[in-house]
Amino acid sequence: MLARIVEAIAPQADDALVEIGPGEGALTRLLLERVRRIEAIEIDRDLAARLQAEFPAQRLTVHCADALQFDFAALAPGLRVVGNLPYNVSTPLLFHLARFAERVRDMHFMLQREVVERMVAPHSTSEYGRLSVALQTRFRMEKLFRVPAGAFRPPPKVESAVVRLVPLAPTERAQMDWEVFGRIIAGAFSARRKKLSNALPLATADFQALGIDPGQRPENLSPQDYVRIAQRLTCASR
């Protein structure tokens, strides 16, 4: 399964590869057979020290840090980010990484299958939510393959999946205030069972101008609808 992940990444020798959570280095070793060097982010001091002892610094730079707080802008642009993300922090970590989309070439992660399904979910489905909208407005995503629980020792109680994220081209990215956008989708999906008229800070005239039915629910709007809402509210505040 590790070999299959590496083949999906298809690393080249000079890639600016960043691995989140290398742990004991199972994936790291295979990647270093393909690339000259890796930047690794490992929160566990003992594991970080073990990796530093095994690999020369010119091949593996280990940042002993929390990826949730790590400034990816401090690294060179064109990053290829990979990792088996810790399932307990995968969602906030994806939100954090989305902020650096312009500096990323692509990302490949193994995640809990349900999280991957939320990432790629179309609107008007039960899996669709804040994470779906936040990522689909920044990335083109593809669920690559499932990873059965038996691939792990000990096997977890959940299945996993590998997903690829490729940032949208500059011409495809929305021009808007991303902080306003973030507040809108956070507020909308915290009240996802309410009607849009109660979940969004829009007046009746706003709904009419946008061509959106205020009787719908937050899950019924596409990512592009939320972009248009953010753009309208940003213009209104100026």
C-alpha positions in Angstrom: 0.0 0.0 0.0 2.9 2.4 0.7 4.3 1.6 -2.7 0.9 2.4 -4.3 0.9 5.8 -2.5 4.4 6.6 -3.8 3.3 5.7 -7.3 0.3 8.0 -7.0 2.6 10.8 -5.9 5.1 10.0 -8.7 7.9 12.0 -7.0 10.8 13.4 -9.1 14.3 13.9 -7.9 14.2 17.7 -7.5 10.6 18.0 -6.1 10.1 20.2 -3.1 8.6 17.4 -1.0 7.1 18.1 2.4 6.0 15.1 4.6 3.6 15.8 7.5 3.8 13.3 10.3 6.5 10.9 9.1 6.4 8.9 12.3 8.8 6.0 12.1 9.6 6.8 8.5 7.9 4.0 6.6 6.8 6.3 3.8 9.8 8.6 4.2 12.3 5.8 3.2 10.4 5.0 0.0 10.2 8.7 -0.9 13.9 9.2 -0.4 14.6 6.5 -2.9 13.0 8.9 -5.5 13.9 12.4 -4.3 17.1 14.2 -3.2 15.6 15.7 0.0 12.5 16.0 2.1 11.3 18.6 4.6 9.5 16.6 7.4 7.2 18.0 10.1 7.0 15.8 13.1 5.4 16.8 16.4 6.8 13.9 18.5 10.3 14.8 19.8 11.4 11.2 20.1 10.3 10.3 16.6 11.9 13.5 15.2 15.2 12.6 17.0 15.1 9.1 15.6 14.6 10.3 12.1 17.4 12.8 12.4 19.7 10.0 13.6 18.8 7.7 10.7 19.0 10.2 7.8 21.6 12.8 7.0 20.5 16.4 7.3 21.1 17.2 3.7 18.5 14.5 2.7 16.0 15.0 5.5 15.3 18.2 7.3 13.1 17.5 10.3 11.0 20.3 11.8 9.9 19.3 15.3 6.7 21.2 15.2 2.9 21.0 15.2 1.7 21.0 11.5 -1.4 22.9 12.7 0.8 25.8 13.6 3.5 25.4 11.0 4.1 28.3 8.6 4.3 26.6 5.2 5.0 30.1 3.6 8.5 29.8 5.2 9.3 27.0 2.7 10.0 27.5 -1.0 7.0 27.7 -3.3 5.9 24.7 -5.5 5.5 22.4 -2.5 4.4 18.8 -2.9 2.8 18.0 0.5 2.3 14.4 1.5 1.4 12.4 4.6 -0.7 10.0 6.5 -2.6 12.7 8.4 -3.5 12.1 12.1 -7.2 11.4 11.9 -8.0 13.4 15.1 -6.7 16.7 13.6 -7.2 16.0 9.9 -10.1 18.5 9.4 -8.4 21.5 11.1 -5.1 20.7 9.4 -6.8 20.7 6.0 -8.3 24.1 6.7 -4.8 25.3 7.8 -3.2 24.0 4.6 -5.9 25.6 2.4 -4.5 29.0 3.4 -1.2 28.1 1.5 -2.8 26.9 -1.7 -1.0 29.4 -3.8 2.4 28.0 -2.6 1.5 24.4 -3.3 1.9 22.3 -6.5 -0.2 19.4 -5.1 -1.0 17.4 -2.0 -1.5 13.7 -1.4 -2.9 12.5 1.9 -4.2 9.3 3.5 -7.2 10.1 5.6 -10.2 8.5 7.2 -12.4 7.5 4.3 -15.4 9.6 5.6 -13.2 12.7 5.6 -12.2 12.2 2.0 -15.9 11.7 1.1 -16.7 15.0 2.7 -13.9 16.7 0.8 -15.1 15.6 -2.6 -18.9 15.6 -1.9 -21.2 17.5 -4.3 -23.7 19.9 -2.9 -27.2 18.7 -1.8 -25.7 15.5 -0.3 -25.4 14.5 3.3 -21.6 14.5 3.2 -21.4 18.1 1.8 -20.4 20.7 4.3 -18.0 23.5 5.3 -14.9 21.4 4.5 -16.3 20.6 1.1 -16.9 24.3 0.2 -13.6 25.5 1.7 -11.5 23.0 -0.3 -13.5 22.9 -3.5 -13.1 26.7 -4.0 -9.3 26.3 -3.8 -8.5 22.8 -5.1 -9.4 20.2 -7.7 -9.7 17.0 -5.8 -9.8 13.3 -6.6 -10.3 10.3 -4.3 -7.6 7.9 -5.6 -8.2 4.6 -3.8 -9.4 3.1 -0.5 -7.1 1.7 2.1 -8.6 -1.3 4.1 -8.2 -1.4 7.9 -6.1 -4.6 7.4 -3.3 -2.5 5.9 -2.5 -1.2 9.4 -1.1 -2.9 12.4 -3.1 -2.9 14.6 -6.1 -2.5 12.3 -8.2 0.6 13.1 -12.0 0.6 13.3 -12.3 2.8 10.2 -11.3 2.6 6.6 -9.0 5.1 5.0 -8.6 6.6 1.5 -5.9 8.4 -0.4 -6.8 11.8 -2.0 -5.1 14.1 -4.4 -5.5 17.9 -4.1 -4.3 20.2 -6.9 -4.7 24.0 -6.5 -6.9 25.7 -9.0 -5.1 27.9 -11.5 -5.0 31.6 -10.7 -7.5 32.3 -13.5 -9.9 29.7 -11.8 -9.6 31.0 -8.3 -12.2 33.3 -6.9 -11.3 37.0 -6.2 -12.8 37.7 -2.8 -12.1 38.4 0.8 -11.3 34.9 2.1 -11.9 35.9 5.7 -15.4 37.0 4.9 -15.9 33.8 2.9 -14.6 31.7 5.9 -17.0 33.4 8.3 -20.0 32.9 5.9 -19.5 29.1 5.4 -18.7 28.6 9.1 -21.9 30.4 10.1 -24.0 28.6 7.4 -23.0 25.1 8.3 -23.2 25.6 12.0 -26.9 26.0 11.2 -27.1 23.5 8.3 -30.7 22.4 9.1 -32.0 25.9 9.1 -33.3 27.8 6.0 -30.8 30.1 4.4 -32.9 33.1 5.4 -32.0 32.2 9.0 -28.4 30.9 8.4 -27.0 33.7 6.2 -26.6 37.4 6.9 -28.5 38.4 3.8 -31.4 40.7 3.3 -34.3 39.8 1.0 -32.9 42.0 -1.6 -29.6 40.1 -1.5 -31.3 36.8 -2.1 -33.2 38.3 -5.0 -30.1 39.8 -6.6 -28.2 36.6 -6.2 -31.0 34.5 -7.5 -30.9 32.2 -4.4 -34.0 30.8 -2.8 -34.0 31.8 0.9 -36.1 28.7 1.7 -33.2 26.3 0.8 -30.7 24.9 3.3 -26.9 25.6 3.4 -26.1 22.2 1.9 -28.1 23.1 -1.2 -25.8 25.9 -2.3 -22.8 25.1 -4.5 -19.3 26.4 -3.7 -19.7 29.0 -6.4 -22.9 30.3 -4.7 -21.0 30.9 -1.5 -18.3 32.7 -3.5 -21.0 35.0 -4.9 -22.4 35.6 -1.5 -19.0 36.5 -0.1 -18.3 38.9 -3.0 -21.6 40.6 -2.5 -21.1 41.1 1.2 -17.6 42.3 0.7 -18.8 44.9 -1.8 -21.6 45.9 0.6 -19.1 46.6 3.4 -16.9 48.9 1.4 
